[in-house]
Amino acid sequence: MKQKMQQWLVRPQGKLGPLGLVVLLVTASLVTPLSLDMYTPAVPHMTEAFDTTAGTVNLTLVGYFLFFAVGLLVFGPLSDRYGRRPVLLAGVVTYTSASGLCALALDIEMLIVFRVVQALGAGAVSAVATAVVKDAFKAEKREAILSIVQVMFVVGPVLSPVVGALILQVFDWRMTFCALGAVGLFCCALAVLFEETLPQEERYRGTVLGSIGQLGAVAKSKGFSSFLAIVGLYNLPFMAYIAVGSYVYISFFGLSELEYSVFFAVAALLTAAGPFIWLKASRYVSARRFTGILLVAAALSGVAMLLAGELSPVLFCLTFLVFALTEACIRPYSTNILLSQQEGDTGAASSLINFAHTAIGCVGMLLAVLPWSSYVQGIGVLIVASMAFAGIGWIALLKSRIPLAGIKGASPSGQAAPLARDGRPGQGAVDASSRAKGSAR
């Protein structure tokens, strides 16, 4: 297995090896879900602990998500100029240190500030992790790696709320951040062994501001921006669920913290089937058609939640599970398609991908706490509305003349991109370096 995976790499990792690199990518990708999901069982009790309001406590979630997005925008392009390794190391050290400071916070204001610092570090880690997938792995293997990361990504949401609830049985919320600090230390150890995947000759050679300015150059690709906006809408109701799910299970349905964590974990565990569903379906249906099917299924799950989600925690969980499965199916191949829309500027592209998901998710977290008749109804409305907009956008994109490599139209180089039977980019869409363009900008 190890020898086979070694052949997947275009940038060898002498110290980590291919398996170690995958573990690093998975751990880096888990940083933010762990920082949210492990913490959520304690959220309903934080108002009493700090003698504050639920809205103020929610800032520890929304503030984290917002500045995580800022970190993505800043550090992804910087990694195009300075390399992946120094940005990764800086990000993971910042995250780990801030986790320890969160555990020592004396009031809610301090906690919000330390969560912001923690989020900036996590943003750097996440942006680099996505870029490394394109740097280090052969084009035809990227989707497999993204699927592996997505499947293992479920480990965090499955275990973290359970661990968070168990921690609350013995300790208080501070121990949660100690556990996050331990995850950071593990990631630090792997990051030290990580070897650079962006050679000097392929880096952006302009100024620091110019490297950040590459975000605009990537965003000008209409296919990239349009498709990103469509798939990004999945994050709006998904993060709304993350923000108020604990209130639904604990306050609305009257479950204990441990019971809530079990419902949360079961839904997350079953969602792990998403990437496998896509890999199986890709043998028979194109990404183009499968995307349409997923959008319809997601919208119907929202309708079902509006009709039956308030009847029991089981029905609420099941209706959300259908939506979460569609999100898990679309994420790996949509990310691969987005990364294939340009030949270079991978750090900027990965930043924009993660930023869009994060920013849209942040909006969802803010909308989740509006004065709905119930949070269940709020999540249901957000699912239906988001998927309706995504569906309209998808139809408009398909009918337009905007090229989208891997779905329709030309490759990033402007030549016709051969498509595999499953709708993924063929060899005509394999990346070539565009670093030389940076010196001319």
C-alpha positions in Angstrom: 0.0 0.0 0.0 2.8 2.4 1.0 4.8 1.6 -2.2 1.7 2.1 -4.3 0.8 5.4 -2.7 4.4 6.5 -3.2 3.8 6.4 -6.9 0.9 8.9 -6.4 3.4 11.7 -5.4 5.0 14.2 -7.6 6.8 15.8 -4.6 8.4 13.0 -2.5 8.2 13.2 1.3 11.3 11.5 2.6 10.5 12.0 6.3 6.7 11.7 6.3 6.2 9.4 3.4 2.9 9.3 1.5 0.9 7.9 4.4 2.4 10.5 6.8 1.5 13.2 4.4 -2.1 12.0 4.2 -2.2 12.0 8.0 -0.9 15.5 8.1 -3.5 16.7 5.6 -6.3 15.0 7.5 -5.2 16.4 10.8 -4.8 19.9 9.3 -8.3 19.6 7.8 -9.7 18.5 11.2 -8.5 21.5 13.0 -11.5 23.7 12.4 -14.3 21.0 12.7 -12.7 19.9 16.0 -12.6 23.6 17.1 -16.3 23.9 16.5 -17.8 20.5 17.2 -15.9 19.6 20.4 -16.9 23.0 21.8 -20.6 23.0 20.9 -21.9 20.7 23.8 -20.7 23.4 26.2 -22.3 26.3 24.3 -25.7 26.2 26.0 -24.0 26.4 29.4 -21.6 29.2 28.6 -24.2 31.9 29.1 -24.4 30.9 32.8 -20.6 30.3 33.2 -19.8 33.9 32.0 -23.1 35.5 33.0 -23.8 36.7 29.5 -26.3 36.3 26.6 -26.6 33.5 24.1 -25.8 36.0 21.3 -22.5 37.0 23.0 -21.5 33.3 23.4 -22.4 32.7 19.8 -19.6 35.2 18.9 -17.1 32.6 20.0 -18.4 30.5 17.1 -19.1 33.2 14.5 -15.9 35.2 15.4 -13.9 32.0 14.9 -15.5 31.3 11.6 -15.1 34.9 10.3 -11.4 35.2 11.1 -10.8 31.7 9.9 -12.0 33.1 6.6 -9.6 36.0 6.9 -6.7 33.7 7.6 -7.6 31.7 4.4 -7.5 34.8 2.3 -4.2 36.1 3.6 -2.1 33.0 4.1 -3.0 30.9 1.0 -1.5 33.5 -1.4 1.5 34.1 0.9 2.2 30.3 0.6 2.5 30.9 -3.2 5.3 33.3 -2.5 7.1 31.9 0.5 6.3 28.2 0.2 3.9 25.9 2.0 6.2 24.8 4.9 6.9 28.2 6.6 3.2 29.2 6.4 2.0 25.8 7.7 4.5 25.9 10.6 3.5 29.5 11.6 -0.2 28.6 11.4 -0.1 25.5 13.5 2.1 27.1 16.2 -0.4 30.1 16.3 -3.3 27.7 16.6 -1.8 25.6 19.3 -0.7 28.6 21.4 -4.1 30.3 21.1 -5.9 27.0 22.2 -3.9 27.2 25.4 -4.9 30.8 25.9 -8.6 30.0 25.3 -8.4 27.6 28.2 -7.1 30.4 30.4 -9.7 33.0 29.4 -11.1 34.9 32.4 -14.2 36.4 30.7 -16.2 36.0 27.5 -14.4 39.0 25.9 -11.0 37.3 26.4 -12.3 34.1 25.0 -13.6 35.8 21.9 -10.2 37.5 21.3 -8.3 34.2 21.8 -10.7 32.4 19.5 -10.0 35.0 16.8 -6.2 34.3 17.1 -6.9 30.5 17.1 -9.0 31.0 13.9 -6.2 32.9 12.1 -3.8 30.0 12.7 -6.4 27.5 11.6 -6.9 29.5 8.4 -3.2 29.3 7.5 -3.2 25.5 8.2 -6.3 24.8 6.1 -5.3 26.9 3.1 -1.9 25.2 2.9 -3.4 21.7 3.3 -5.7 22.2 0.2 -2.8 23.6 -1.8 -0.5 20.7 -0.9 -3.0 18.2 -2.4 -2.5 19.8 -5.8 1.3 20.3 -5.3 2.1 16.8 -4.1 -0.2 14.4 -5.8 -0.6 13.5 -9.5 -3.7 15.0 -11.2 -5.4 11.7 -11.7 -5.1 10.8 -8.0 -6.2 14.1 -6.4 -9.8 13.2 -6.2 -9.0 9.9 -4.5 -6.9 11.8 -1.9 -9.7 14.4 -1.4 -12.1 11.5 -0.9 -9.8 9.9 1.7 -9.5 13.2 3.5 -13.3 13.7 3.4 -14.0 10.2 4.8 -11.4 10.6 7.5 -12.7 14.1 8.1 -15.8 12.5 9.5 -13.7 11.2 12.4 -13.6 14.6 14.0 -17.4 15.4 13.9 -18.1 11.8 15.1 -15.7 11.8 18.0 -15.4 15.5 19.0 -19.0 16.1 20.3 -18.8 12.9 22.3 -15.4 13.7 23.7 -16.7 17.2 24.4 -19.7 15.9 26.3 -17.6 13.4 28.2 -15.2 16.2 29.2 -18.1 18.1 30.6 -19.1 15.2 32.7 -15.8 15.5 34.6 -14.3 18.9 33.8 -15.5 22.2 32.6 -15.3 23.9 29.1 -11.6 24.8 29.7 -10.5 21.2 29.3 -12.0 21.2 25.8 -9.4 23.8 24.7 -6.6 21.8 26.3 -7.7 18.9 24.1 -7.6 21.1 21.1 -4.1 22.2 22.1 -3.0 18.6 22.1 -4.3 18.2 18.6 -2.3 21.2 17.6 0.9 19.8 19.1 0.4 16.6 17.1 0.0 18.6 14.0 3.1 20.6 14.9 5.1 17.4 15.1 3.9 16.3 11.6 4.5 19.8 10.2 8.2 19.8 11.4 8.7 16.6 9.3 6.9 18.0 6.3 9.1 18.9 3.3 8.3 21.8 0.9 6.1 20.9 -2.0 6.4 24.2 -3.9 9.8 24.6 -5.5 11.5 28.0 -5.6 11.2 28.2 -9.3 7.4 27.7 -9.3 6.7 30.4 -6.6 5.1 33.8 -7.2 8.0 36.3 -7.7 6.2 39.5 -7.2 5.6 41.5 -4.0 3.7 40.4 -0.9 0.7 42.6 -1.8 1.0 41.2 -5.3 0.7 37.6 -4.1 -2.5 38.5 -2.2 -3.6 40.3 -5.3 -3.6 36.9 -7.1 -6.9 36.3 -5.4 -8.5 38.7 -7.8 -6.8 37.0 -10.8 -8.2 33.6 -9.8 -11.6 35.1 -9.0 -11.8 36.5 -12.5 -12.3 33.0 -13.9 -16.1 33.0 -14.4 -16.3 29.2 -14.3 -14.4 29.1 -11.1 -16.4 31.8 -9.3 -19.8 30.6 -10.6 -19.3 27.0 -9.6 -17.7 28.0 -6.3 -20.8 30.1 -5.5 -23.1 27.3 -6.3 -21.4 24.5 -4.2 -20.6 27.0 -1.5 -24.3 27.5 -0.7 -24.3 24.1 0.9 -22.3 25.6 3.8 -25.0 28.1 4.7 -27.5 25.6 6.2 -24.8 23.2 7.2 -23.1 25.8 9.5 -26.5 27.0 10.7 -27.0 23.5 12.0 -23.5 23.6 13.7 -24.4 26.9 15.3 -27.8 25.9 16.8 -27.8 22.1 16.7 -27.0 21.8 20.4 -29.9 24.1 21.2 -32.3 22.0 19.1 -31.3 18.7 20.7 -30.8 20.0 24.3 -33.2 22.9 24.7 -35.9 22.0 22.2 -36.1 18.3 22.4 -34.8 18.1 26.1 -31.9 15.7 25.5 -28.8 15.6 27.7 -25.4 16.7 26.4 -24.3 13.1 26.0 -27.5 12.2 24.1 -27.1 15.2 21.9 -23.5 14.2 21.1 -24.7 10.7 20.1 -27.2 12.1 17.6 -24.6 14.4 16.3 -22.0 11.7 16.0 -24.4 9.2 14.3 -25.3 11.7 11.7 -21.6 12.6 11.1 -20.7 8.9 10.9 -23.3 8.1 8.3 -22.2 11.1 6.3 -18.9 9.3 5.7 -20.7 7.3 3.0 -20.9 10.5 0.9 -17.5 10.2 -0.9 -18.1 6.5 -1.5 -21.5 7.2 -3.0 -19.9 9.6 -5.5 -17.0 7.2 -6.3 -19.6 4.4 -7.0 -22.0 6.7 -8.9 -19.2 8.2 -11.0 -19.0 4.9 -12.9 -22.5 5.4 -14.2 -23.3 9.1 -14.2 -21.3 12.3 -15.0 -20.4 14.9 -12.4 -22.7 17.3 -14.4 -25.8 15.1 -13.9 -24.9 14.0 -10.4 -24.7 17.6 -9.3 -28.3 18.2 -10.4 -29.5 15.1 -8.6 -27.8 16.2 -5.4 -29.3 19.7 -5.5 -32.8 18.2 -5.9 -32.3 15.7 -3.0 -30.9 18.4 -0.7 -33.9 20.7 -1.4 -36.3 17.9 -0.7 -34.6 17.2 2.6 -35.3 20.7 3.7 -38.9 20.3 2.8 -39.1 17.1 4.9 -37.5 18.9 7.8 -40.1 21.7 7.6 -42.9 19.1 7.6 -41.6 16.6 10.2 -38.4 17.8 11.8 -40.1 19.1 14.9 -41.9 15.8 15.7 -38.9 14.0 17.2 -35.1 14.3 17.4 -34.9 11.1 15.2 -36.8 12.8 12.4 -34.8 16.0 12.7 -31.6 14.0 12.6 -32.7 11.9 9.6 -33.9 14.9 7.5 -30.6 16.7 8.2 -28.6 13.5 7.4 -30.0 13.5 3.8 -28.8 17.0 3.3 -25.4 16.3 4.9 -25.0 13.3 2.7 -25.5 15.4 -0.4 -22.9 17.9 0.9 -20.4 15.1 1.5 -20.9 13.7 -2.0 -20.4 17.0 -3.8 -17.4 18.3 -1.8 -14.5 16.0 -3.1 -15.2 16.2 -6.8 -16.3 19.9 -6.7 -13.0 20.8 -5.0 -11.0 18.9 -7.6 -12.9 20.6 -10.4 -12.3 24.0 -8.9 -8.6 23.4 -8.5 -8.5 22.4 -12.2 -9.8 25.7 -13.4 -6.4 27.4 -13.5 -2.8 26.2 -14.1 -1.1 28.0 -11.3 -1.8 30.2 -8.2 -2.8 27.1 -6.3 -2.5 28.8 -2.9 -4.8 31.6 -4.0 -7.3 29.2 -5.5 -7.4 27.0 -2.4 -7.8 30.2 -0.3 -10.7 31.3 -2.3 -12.3 27.9 -2.2 -12.1 27.6 1.6 -12.9 31.3 2.1 -16.1 31.0 0.1 -17.2 28.0 2.1 -16.3 29.7 5.3 -17.8 33.1 4.5 -21.1 31.6 3.4 -21.1 29.3 6.4 -20.6 32.4 8.6 -23.7 33.9 7.1 -25.6 30.7 7.9 -24.5 30.9 11.6 -25.8 34.4 11.8 -29.1 33.6 10.2 -29.5 30.6 12.4 -30.0 32.7 15.5 -32.7 34.9 14.0 -36.1 34.8 15.9 -37.5 31.8 14.0 -40.6 30.0 15.4 -38.1 27.3 16.2 -34.5 26.6 15.2 -35.7 23.4 13.4 -37.9 25.6 11.1 -35.0 28.0 10.6 -32.7 25.3 9.4 -35.3 23.9 7.1 -36.0 27.2 5.5 -32.3 27.8 5.0 -31.9 24.5 3.3 -34.8 25.0 0.9 -33.8 28.6 0.1 -30.1 27.8 -0.3 -30.7 24.8 -2.6 -33.2 26.8 -4.6 -30.7 29.5 -5.3 -28.0 26.9 -6.0 -30.3 25.1 -8.4 -31.1 28.2 -10.3 -27.4 29.1 -10.5 -26.5 25.6 -11.7 -29.1 25.7 -14.5 -27.9 29.2 -15.5 -24.3 28.1 -15.6 -25.0 25.1 -17.8 -27.0 27.2 -20.2 -24.3 29.9 -20.4 -21.2 30.0 -22.5 -19.0 30.1 -19.4 -16.4 27.2 -19.7 -16.0 24.9 -16.7 -13.2 22.4 -17.1 -14.4 19.0 -15.9 -18.1 19.9 -16.6 -18.2 21.7 -20.0 -16.1 23.9 -22.2 -12.4 24.5 -22.3 -9.4 23.6 -20.1 -7.6 26.4 -18.2 -5.1 26.7 -21.0 -7.9 27.5 -23.4 -7.8 24.1 -25.2 -10.6 21.6 -25.3 -10.4 19.6 -22.1 -11.1 15.9 -22.6 -13.5 14.6 -20.0 -13.4 11.2 -18.4 -16.7 9.2 -18.5 -17.4 10.4 -15.0 -17.2 14.0 -16.0 -13.8 14.6 -14.3 -11.0 16.5 -16.1 -8.9 14.2 -18.3 -5.2 14.5 -19.0 -5.8 17.7 -21.1 -6.6 19.5 -17.8 -3.4 18.4 -16.1 -1.7 21.4 -14.5 1.4 23.2 -15.8 3.3 25.8 -13.9 2.4 29.5 -14.3 4.9 30.8 -11.8 6.8 32.7 -14.6 3.7 34.9 -14.9 4.3 36.2 -11.4 7.6 37.8 -12.3 6.0 39.8 -15.1 3.1 41.1 -13.0 
